[in-house]
Amino acid sequence: MTKEETENADAFWFFGYGSLIWSPPPYYDKSIPCFIRGYVRRFWMKSEDHRGTPEKPGRVLTLIPKDEWKQFSDWAHTPDEETCWGMAYRIPAVHAKYVREYLDEREINGYTPHFMPVYTHITNEKPTVDQCLVYVGTSRSPQFCPSESVDKLISVMLSSRGKSGPNIDYLLKLAESLTHLSPEMKDTHVITLYNRACQILKCQEQKEQLDSENRAEIDKPLEQQSVEQS
């Protein structure tokens, strides 16, 4: 955003499809659950700041136009009727300059601003907001990392963290937030990853519990173990 644009900023709407759903910036005066058409949401962006580091980047979301997405290999089948749900927030004019600069800084790692319409119901033909600001990491970004397998993505998320916390928390909070937006919400990619992550985390928890029980048994005095065995 140029200096002239920020000094003359009007009120604006922006659409969050990732962490902005549960962690929006301050000063919004309206919010609506809504969706965009013609895009798919994928964990196809490397994060070297909020959910990872340059040495060990995490994975975060971006949007890919459906026509472009069809050129990539992808394990998640996304039917044409599946849309991308998120939250739209209205920023009043008095705070527009500050919030736009905040968003530009927050989304600096590989994302660029775009404008697109948002809708609130699948049957709507007319947009609820005609021009909504959206930050997109395009396939031309050096952080773009498409077509990784489910287990590869979960492995990266479990082992990565950045200044905003563990990468896996991003996935878990996203899935939980999406389920509360609308009964019309469907997202094959996110829900598949969430279910797999829960399976792995449950196995890890069970293993840690078993290891703890085994260590406690080993640490018992030999006399106590002999009495219990007899």
C-alpha positions in Angstrom: 0.0 0.0 0.0 1.5 3.4 -1.0 1.8 6.3 1.3 -0.9 8.2 -0.6 -3.2 5.2 -0.3 -2.8 4.8 3.4 -3.3 8.5 4.1 -6.6 8.4 2.2 -7.8 5.0 3.2 -11.5 4.3 3.4 -13.3 1.6 5.3 -12.6 -1.8 3.8 -13.5 -5.5 4.1 -11.0 -8.3 4.2 -11.4 -12.1 4.0 -9.5 -14.5 6.3 -9.3 -18.2 5.3 -6.6 -19.3 7.7 -5.4 -17.9 11.1 -7.4 -14.7 10.5 -10.5 -16.8 11.2 -9.7 -17.2 14.9 -7.1 -14.5 15.3 -8.3 -11.4 13.5 -6.6 -8.0 13.8 -8.1 -5.3 16.1 -10.7 -2.6 15.3 -13.1 -4.5 13.0 -16.7 -3.4 13.6 -18.5 -6.2 11.6 -17.8 -9.8 10.8 -19.6 -12.4 8.8 -19.0 -16.1 8.0 -18.8 -16.3 4.2 -17.0 -18.0 1.3 -15.3 -17.4 -2.0 -15.9 -19.2 -5.2 -13.4 -20.5 -7.8 -10.6 -21.3 -5.4 -9.3 -24.2 -3.4 -7.6 -23.9 0.0 -4.3 -25.9 0.4 -1.4 -26.2 2.9 0.9 -25.5 0.0 2.9 -22.5 1.4 6.1 -22.7 3.4 6.2 -20.5 6.6 9.6 -19.2 7.6 8.2 -16.9 10.3 4.9 -17.5 12.0 4.8 -21.4 11.9 8.4 -22.2 11.1 11.9 -20.9 10.5 14.1 -20.4 7.4 16.0 -23.5 8.5 12.8 -25.6 9.1 9.8 -24.0 7.4 6.3 -25.0 8.4 3.3 -25.2 6.2 0.4 -22.8 6.0 -2.5 -22.1 3.7 -2.9 -20.4 0.4 -5.6 -20.2 -2.3 -5.2 -21.6 -5.8 -7.6 -20.8 -8.6 -9.4 -24.0 -9.5 -8.3 -23.9 -13.2 -4.7 -23.6 -12.1 -5.1 -26.2 -9.3 -6.2 -28.9 -11.8 -2.6 -28.7 -13.3 -1.1 -30.1 -10.0 -1.1 -33.6 -8.6 -3.4 -33.6 -5.5 -4.7 -36.4 -3.2 -7.6 -34.2 -2.1 -10.6 -34.4 -4.5 -12.4 -31.1 -4.4 -15.7 -31.1 -6.3 -16.8 -27.9 -8.1 -19.5 -27.3 -5.6 -17.0 -27.2 -2.7 -16.2 -23.6 -1.8 -13.7 -22.0 0.5 -15.2 -20.7 3.8 -13.7 -18.1 6.1 -14.5 -14.9 7.9 -14.9 -11.4 6.4 -14.2 -8.4 8.6 -15.1 -4.7 8.1 -12.5 -2.2 9.2 -13.8 1.3 9.7 -12.1 4.2 8.0 -10.6 5.6 11.2 -8.5 2.4 11.6 -8.1 1.5 7.9 -4.5 2.8 7.6 -3.3 1.0 10.7 -5.0 -2.3 10.0 -3.9 -2.4 6.3 -0.3 -1.9 7.3 -0.7 -4.6 10.1 -2.1 -7.1 7.5 0.6 -6.3 5.0 3.3 -7.0 7.7 1.5 -10.1 9.0 1.2 -11.6 5.5 4.6 -10.5 4.1 6.1 -13.9 3.8 5.1 -14.8 0.3 1.6 -13.3 0.1 0.2 -10.6 -2.1 -3.1 -8.6 -1.8 -6.0 -9.4 -4.1 -9.7 -8.4 -4.2 -12.6 -10.8 -4.8 -16.3 -11.1 -3.9 -17.6 -13.1 -1.0 -20.9 -14.9 -0.4 -22.8 -16.0 2.7 -25.0 -18.9 1.3 -24.4 -21.5 -1.4 -27.5 -20.5 -3.3 -26.6 -16.8 -3.4 -25.8 -15.4 -6.8 -25.2 -11.9 -5.7 -22.1 -11.3 -3.5 -22.5 -10.1 0.1 -19.4 -8.0 -0.4 -18.3 -7.1 -3.9 -14.6 -6.3 -3.2 -13.0 -8.1 -0.3 -9.3 -7.9 0.4 -7.6 -11.3 0.4 -4.0 -12.3 0.8 -2.9 -15.1 -1.6 0.4 -16.9 -1.9 0.5 -17.5 -5.7 2.2 -20.3 -7.4 4.9 -17.8 -8.5 5.9 -17.3 -4.8 9.2 -18.9 -3.7 7.3 -20.2 -0.7 4.8 -22.2 -2.9 5.2 -25.9 -2.2 2.5 -28.0 -3.9 1.4 -31.6 -3.9 3.0 -33.0 -0.7 1.4 -36.2 0.7 -0.8 -36.3 3.8 1.8 -37.9 6.0 4.6 -35.6 4.7 2.5 -32.5 5.6 1.7 -33.8 9.1 5.3 -34.7 9.7 6.4 -31.2 8.8 3.7 -29.7 11.0 4.5 -31.8 14.0 8.2 -30.9 13.8 7.9 -27.1 13.0 7.2 -24.1 15.0 7.6 -20.3 14.6 6.9 -17.1 16.4 3.2 -17.8 16.5 3.6 -21.3 17.9 3.6 -24.9 16.8 2.7 -25.6 13.2 0.3 -28.4 14.1 -1.7 -26.0 16.3 -2.5 -24.0 13.1 -4.1 -27.1 11.5 -6.1 -28.1 14.7 -7.4 -24.5 15.3 -8.3 -24.1 11.6 -10.4 -27.4 11.5 -12.2 -26.5 14.8 -12.9 -22.9 13.6 -14.2 -24.1 10.2 -16.7 -26.5 11.7 -18.4 -23.6 13.5 -18.8 -21.3 10.4 -21.7 -22.9 8.6 -23.4 -26.3 8.1 -22.7 -25.7 4.4 -18.9 -25.8 5.0 -17.0 -28.6 3.3 -13.2 -28.8 3.0 -11.8 -32.2 2.0 -8.1 -31.1 2.2 -8.3 -29.6 5.7 -10.5 -32.3 7.3 -8.4 -35.2 5.9 -5.3 -33.6 7.4 -7.1 -33.0 10.7 -8.3 -36.6 11.0 -4.8 -37.9 10.2 -3.2 -35.6 12.7 -5.6 -36.7 15.4 -4.7 -40.3 14.7 -1.0 -39.7 15.0 -1.3 -37.5 18.1 -3.5 -40.1 19.7 -0.9 -42.8 19.0 1.9 -40.6 20.3 -0.1 -39.9 23.5 -0.7 -43.7 24.0 3.0 -44.4 23.4 4.0 -41.7 25.9 1.6 -43.1 28.5 3.0 -46.6 27.9 6.6 -45.4 28.1 5.7 -43.6 31.3 4.2 -46.7 32.9 7.2 -48.8 31.8 9.6 -46.3 33.3 7.6 -46.2 36.6 7.8 -50.0 36.7 11.6 -50.0 36.1 12.1 -47.4 38.8 10.4 -49.5 41.5 12.6 -51.2 44.1 13.3 -54.8 43.2 11.7 -55.9 46.5 8.4 -54.2 45.6 8.5 -55.8 42.1 9.1 -59.2 43.6 6.1 -58.9 46.0 3.8 -57.8 43.2 4.9 -60.7 40.9 4.4 -63.3 43.6 
